[in-house]
Amino acid sequence: MSRSQSQSQSSRSFRSTYHEDAWIKYNSRLREEYKEEMERVERIRRMQSIFNRERNNHRRSYERWREHGAGAHEHLHDWYWNAETYFRDEWTHYQTPPKDFSAPSLLHHYSVLGLDRSRKMQYTDDEIKKAFRAKAKEFHPDQNQENKEAAEAKFKEVMSSYEAIKLERKSMHGLC
């Protein structure tokens, strides 16, 4: 009798810990989905406010144009456009060229290699090389014969990420 009680308690404790783990995972997944949804809603709200602001600006401009006619509207803003082009031409000597946002960020390159960019201590060259070799070995086309094309694409991405990180570190050390 005591033996059957101990078996039922152990199975009950296993089941309860299993259910508890599943419940914890489910809740954390729900929290993450809720957080993502709230971020999406916030982005939509920001876009709506920008849209409304721009729409109101154009509406006022259009109403002013209808009240005073086309000539008065152009005359009102003539000084603005002249000053804007003058200062724009003067300012170009001091501006840095715009960044190319089509290239992936360094955060992406570090994540491809499985490294955490937000780490307080900077990665050493050896740590980066070790992470690169591990990922290169993992995604090498010779290691993944069943899906060679996907492995080749991932391998190229790992290579380009490693090159980008090396270039960034080289330029950083060159500046110091």
Residue frames as qw, qx, qy, qz and C-alpha x, y, z in Angstrom:
[[0.000, 0.887, 0.463, 0.000, 0.00, 0.00, 0.00],
 [0.273, -0.819, 0.116, 0.491, 2.75, 2.42, 0.82],
 [0.445, -0.129, 0.616, 0.637, 4.47, 1.41, -2.42],
 [0.241, 0.615, 0.646, 0.384, 1.43, 2.27, -4.55],
 [0.127, -0.941, -0.242, 0.202, 1.08, 5.59, -2.74],
 [0.378, -0.609, 0.336, 0.611, 4.71, 6.47, -3.45],
 [0.382, 0.178, 0.684, 0.595, 4.24, 5.55, -7.16],
 [0.108, 0.809, 0.546, 0.188, 1.13, 7.70, -7.44],
 [0.246, -0.892, -0.037, 0.377, 2.90, 10.61, -5.73],
 [0.417, -0.373, 0.491, 0.668, 5.92, 10.36, -8.01],
 [0.292, 0.405, 0.687, 0.528, 3.75, 10.16, -11.13],
 [0.046, -0.905, -0.422, 0.024, 1.61, 13.02, -9.84],
 [0.324, -0.772, 0.140, 0.529, 4.69, 15.14, -9.13],
 [0.403, -0.056, 0.613, 0.677, 6.08, 14.37, -12.60],
 [0.169, 0.647, 0.651, 0.359, 2.77, 15.28, -14.18],
 [0.160, -0.929, -0.267, 0.200, 2.46, 18.45, -12.12],
 [0.366, -0.592, 0.311, 0.647, 6.02, 19.57, -12.93],
 [0.350, 0.195, 0.684, 0.610, 5.43, 18.78, -16.60],
 [0.050, 0.805, 0.559, 0.191, 2.19, 20.76, -16.57],
 [0.295, -0.858, -0.082, 0.412, 3.85, 23.55, -14.66],
 [0.400, -0.314, 0.474, 0.719, 6.70, 23.76, -17.19],
 [0.231, 0.444, 0.693, 0.518, 4.23, 23.72, -20.06],
 [0.102, -0.890, -0.441, 0.064, 2.17, 26.43, -18.36],
 [0.357, -0.708, 0.131, 0.594, 5.27, 28.59, -17.84],
 [0.348, -0.051, 0.604, 0.715, 6.31, 28.20, -21.49],
 [0.117, 0.655, 0.677, 0.315, 2.80, 28.96, -22.67],
 [0.191, -0.907, -0.276, 0.255, 2.59, 32.09, -20.53],
 [0.367, -0.546, 0.304, 0.689, 6.00, 33.35, -21.64],
 [0.293, 0.216, 0.684, 0.632, 5.05, 32.80, -25.28],
 [0.001, -0.812, -0.571, -0.126, 1.80, 34.70, -24.71],
 [0.295, -0.824, -0.057, 0.481, 3.70, 37.55, -23.03],
 [0.369, -0.262, 0.498, 0.740, 6.13, 37.75, -25.98],
 [0.184, 0.474, 0.704, 0.497, 3.28, 37.75, -28.50],
 [0.129, -0.886, -0.429, 0.119, 1.48, 40.44, -26.51],
 [0.352, -0.671, 0.153, 0.635, 4.63, 42.56, -26.36],
 [0.315, 0.016, 0.628, 0.712, 5.15, 42.19, -30.13],
 [0.065, 0.685, 0.667, 0.285, 1.52, 43.11, -30.75],
 [0.226, -0.880, -0.237, 0.344, 1.83, 46.19, -28.54],
 [0.354, -0.434, 0.372, 0.740, 4.97, 47.26, -30.44],
 [0.225, 0.312, 0.713, 0.587, 3.10, 46.80, -33.72],
 [0.065, -0.837, -0.542, -0.026, 0.16, 48.84, -32.43],
 [0.313, -0.768, -0.006, 0.559, 2.53, 51.59, -31.28],
 [0.329, -0.138, 0.548, 0.757, 4.18, 51.69, -34.71],
 [0.102, 0.573, 0.701, 0.411, 0.76, 51.97, -36.34],
 [0.190, -0.877, -0.371, 0.237, -0.23, 54.80, -33.97],
 [0.340, -0.566, 0.229, 0.715, 2.98, 56.68, -34.78],
 [0.246, 0.131, 0.668, 0.690, 2.38, 56.26, -38.51],
 [0.010, -0.744, -0.646, -0.171, -1.21, 57.44, -38.11],
 [0.244, -0.838, -0.172, 0.457, -0.14, 60.55, -36.20],
 [0.307, -0.336, 0.443, 0.773, 2.45, 61.38, -38.89],
 [0.157, 0.391, 0.743, 0.520, -0.13, 60.82, -41.59],
 [0.100, -0.840, -0.529, 0.067, -2.69, 63.05, -39.81],
 [0.299, -0.706, 0.046, 0.640, -0.13, 65.79, -39.28],
 [0.250, -0.123, 0.589, 0.759, 0.90, 65.75, -42.94],
 [0.073, 0.571, 0.748, 0.331, -2.70, 65.64, -44.09],
 [0.162, -0.866, -0.371, 0.293, -3.54, 68.65, -41.92],
 [0.300, -0.517, 0.272, 0.754, -0.54, 70.58, -43.26],
 [0.163, 0.114, 0.697, 0.689, -1.61, 69.94, -46.84],
 [0.025, -0.714, -0.696, -0.073, -5.25, 70.70, -46.05],
 [0.186, -0.815, -0.165, 0.523, -4.33, 74.13, -44.60],
 [0.248, -0.334, 0.481, 0.772, -2.09, 74.82, -47.56],
 [0.117, 0.360, 0.786, 0.488, -4.85, 73.89, -49.97],
 [0.083, -0.814, -0.556, 0.142, -7.42, 76.02, -48.13],
 [0.222, -0.692, 0.081, 0.682, -5.06, 79.00, -48.18],
 [0.220, -0.073, 0.660, 0.714, -4.51, 78.45, -51.89],
 [0.052, 0.583, 0.762, 0.276, -8.28, 78.37, -52.52],
 [0.152, -0.839, -0.371, 0.369, -8.87, 81.56, -50.51],
 [0.147, -0.782, 0.186, 0.576, -6.10, 83.71, -51.97],
 [0.713, 0.678, -0.108, -0.146, -5.56, 82.15, -55.37],
 [0.934, 0.087, -0.016, 0.346, -2.48, 80.44, -56.76],
 [0.416, 0.666, -0.169, 0.596, -0.35, 83.59, -57.13],
 [0.388, -0.757, 0.247, -0.463, -0.75, 84.65, -53.50],
 [0.945, -0.308, 0.114, 0.000, 0.15, 81.17, -52.31],
 [0.822, 0.296, -0.060, 0.484, 3.37, 81.11, -54.29],
 [0.145, 0.754, -0.177, 0.616, 4.27, 84.62, -53.18],
 [0.662, -0.683, 0.134, -0.277, 3.81, 83.70, -49.50],
 [0.907, -0.296, 0.247, 0.171, 6.34, 80.89, -49.70],
 [0.647, 0.706, -0.132, 0.256, 8.75, 82.44, -52.17],
 [0.079, -0.809, 0.487, -0.320, 11.11, 83.73, -49.47],
 [0.801, -0.362, 0.449, -0.160, 11.02, 80.34, -47.77],
 [0.932, 0.284, 0.173, 0.147, 12.10, 78.40, -50.83],
 [0.437, 0.795, -0.260, 0.331, 14.84, 80.88, -51.68],
 [0.326, -0.721, 0.520, -0.321, 16.27, 80.79, -48.15],
 [0.908, -0.166, 0.370, -0.103, 15.97, 77.02, -47.98],
 [0.862, 0.450, 0.008, 0.234, 17.96, 76.48, -51.18],
 [0.188, 0.830, -0.375, 0.367, 20.60, 79.02, -50.10],
 [0.494, -0.601, 0.552, -0.300, 21.16, 77.38, -46.72],
 [0.966, 0.053, 0.249, -0.039, 20.98, 73.92, -48.21],
 [0.717, 0.612, -0.169, 0.287, 23.78, 74.77, -50.63],
 [0.038, -0.776, 0.477, -0.412, 25.85, 76.32, -47.83],
 [0.723, -0.431, 0.447, -0.303, 25.31, 73.38, -45.53],
 [0.962, 0.255, -0.087, -0.033, 26.40, 70.71, -48.02],
 [0.409, 0.654, -0.540, 0.336, 30.04, 71.52, -47.31],
 [0.247, -0.473, 0.662, -0.527, 29.61, 70.39, -43.70],
 [0.877, -0.072, 0.174, -0.442, 27.37, 67.37, -44.07],
 [0.322, -0.307, 0.885, 0.138, 28.58, 63.82, -44.04],
 [0.417, 0.079, -0.680, -0.598, 27.33, 61.60, -46.85],
 [0.782, -0.208, 0.140, -0.571, 24.17, 59.66, -45.99],
 [0.382, -0.295, 0.874, -0.063, 24.61, 56.11, -44.77],
 [0.486, 0.104, -0.708, -0.502, 23.69, 53.21, -46.97],
 [0.583, -0.171, 0.538, -0.585, 20.77, 51.57, -45.16],
 [0.859, 0.226, -0.300, -0.348, 20.46, 48.77, -47.68],
 [0.479, 0.327, -0.771, 0.263, 23.42, 46.99, -46.06],
 [0.716, -0.516, -0.468, -0.047, 22.59, 44.91, -42.98],
 [0.280, -0.862, 0.268, -0.325, 23.54, 46.35, -39.61],
 [0.237, 0.465, -0.801, 0.293, 26.40, 45.06, -37.50],
 [0.584, -0.173, 0.557, -0.564, 23.82, 43.74, -35.06],
 [0.906, 0.277, -0.026, -0.319, 22.65, 41.38, -37.80],
 [0.589, 0.537, -0.592, 0.117, 26.21, 40.27, -38.56],
 [0.124, -0.400, 0.773, -0.476, 26.90, 39.49, -34.92],
 [0.744, -0.007, 0.422, -0.519, 23.64, 37.55, -34.61],
 [0.828, 0.406, -0.326, -0.208, 24.48, 35.50, -37.71],
 [0.448, 0.424, -0.727, 0.301, 27.63, 34.34, -35.94],
 [0.698, -0.459, -0.550, 0.005, 25.64, 33.68, -32.76],
 [0.418, -0.021, -0.387, 0.821, 27.26, 36.52, -30.81],
 [0.168, -0.836, -0.503, 0.138, 25.50, 39.02, -28.57],
 [0.369, 0.568, 0.046, 0.734, 26.31, 42.55, -29.74],
 [0.342, -0.804, -0.032, -0.485, 24.95, 44.13, -26.55],
 [0.840, -0.294, -0.303, 0.342, 27.51, 42.35, -24.38],
 [0.270, -0.953, 0.067, 0.118, 29.36, 44.72, -22.04],
 [0.493, -0.525, 0.548, 0.426, 32.81, 43.27, -22.69],
 [0.535, 0.638, -0.333, -0.443, 33.92, 43.54, -26.28],
 [0.983, 0.084, 0.161, 0.033, 34.58, 40.27, -28.09],
 [0.355, -0.605, 0.563, 0.438, 38.19, 39.38, -28.76],
 [0.464, 0.507, -0.536, -0.490, 39.36, 38.50, -32.24],
 [0.069, 0.174, -0.982, 0.016, 39.81, 34.90, -31.13],
 [0.371, 0.304, 0.725, -0.494, 36.22, 34.66, -29.85],
 [0.553, 0.572, -0.029, -0.605, 34.90, 36.02, -33.12],
 [0.341, 0.455, -0.765, -0.304, 37.08, 33.65, -35.13],
 [0.124, -0.023, 0.967, -0.220, 35.96, 30.71, -32.98],
 [0.496, 0.444, 0.497, -0.557, 32.26, 31.60, -33.47],
 [0.498, 0.589, -0.344, -0.536, 32.86, 32.00, -37.21],
 [0.183, 0.329, -0.914, -0.148, 34.55, 28.61, -37.51],
 [0.292, 0.163, 0.871, -0.360, 31.76, 26.90, -35.58],
 [0.548, 0.565, 0.272, -0.553, 29.06, 28.44, -37.80],
 [0.388, 0.583, -0.564, -0.438, 31.08, 27.82, -40.96],
 [0.003, -0.169, 0.986, 0.001, 31.47, 24.17, -40.02],
 [0.399, 0.326, 0.713, -0.476, 27.76, 23.94, -39.19],
 [0.558, 0.672, 0.221, -0.434, 26.58, 25.40, -42.50],
 [0.071, -0.488, 0.703, 0.512, 29.31, 24.15, -44.82],
 [0.740, 0.293, -0.227, -0.561, 27.72, 22.65, -47.98],
 [0.483, 0.282, -0.829, -0.005, 29.82, 19.49, -47.64],
 [0.070, -0.033, 0.830, -0.553, 28.36, 18.91, -44.18],
 [0.499, 0.367, 0.461, -0.635, 24.75, 19.41, -45.36],
 [0.097, -0.077, 0.826, 0.550, 24.35, 17.16, -48.38],
 [0.166, 0.525, 0.833, -0.048, 20.55, 16.88, -48.06],
 [0.158, 0.930, 0.328, -0.046, 19.95, 20.62, -48.58],
 [0.663, -0.034, 0.130, 0.736, 23.06, 21.88, -50.26],
 [0.184, 0.622, 0.278, 0.708, 21.58, 25.09, -51.74],
 [0.435, -0.850, -0.173, -0.240, 20.22, 26.41, -48.43],
 [0.775, -0.483, 0.021, 0.406, 23.44, 25.48, -46.68],
 [0.571, 0.236, 0.193, 0.762, 25.47, 27.28, -49.34],
 [0.049, -0.778, -0.220, -0.586, 23.36, 30.44, -48.96],
 [0.624, -0.777, -0.078, -0.031, 23.71, 30.33, -45.18],
 [0.797, -0.194, 0.085, 0.566, 27.46, 29.66, -45.49],
 [0.373, 0.495, 0.184, 0.763, 27.84, 32.73, -47.74],
 [0.314, -0.844, -0.165, -0.402, 25.92, 34.81, -45.21],
 [0.773, -0.582, -0.014, 0.251, 28.22, 33.61, -42.42],
 [0.685, 0.097, 0.146, 0.707, 31.26, 34.47, -44.55],
 [0.142, 0.666, 0.191, 0.707, 30.00, 37.96, -45.39],
 [0.521, -0.821, -0.140, -0.184, 29.11, 38.62, -41.75],
 [0.798, -0.389, 0.036, 0.459, 32.57, 37.60, -40.61],
 [0.513, 0.317, 0.189, 0.775, 34.16, 39.83, -43.26],
 [0.118, -0.803, -0.213, -0.544, 31.95, 42.79, -42.22],
 [0.667, -0.740, -0.070, 0.055, 32.86, 42.36, -38.55],
 [0.762, -0.139, 0.109, 0.623, 36.55, 42.10, -39.41],
 [0.317, 0.539, 0.223, 0.748, 36.35, 45.24, -41.53],
 [0.346, -0.851, -0.179, -0.353, 34.52, 47.12, -38.78],
 [0.758, -0.598, 0.008, 0.260, 37.06, 46.08, -36.16],
 [0.680, 0.120, 0.167, 0.703, 39.95, 46.93, -38.48],
 [0.113, 0.685, 0.187, 0.695, 38.59, 50.43, -39.11],
 [0.551, -0.809, -0.137, -0.152, 37.88, 50.85, -35.38],
 [0.785, -0.409, 0.070, 0.460, 41.47, 49.93, -34.48],
 [0.530, 0.370, 0.212, 0.733, 42.78, 52.15, -37.26],
 [0.105, -0.829, -0.183, -0.518, 40.96, 55.18, -35.81],
 [0.678, -0.728, -0.084, 0.062, 42.21, 54.65, -32.25]]
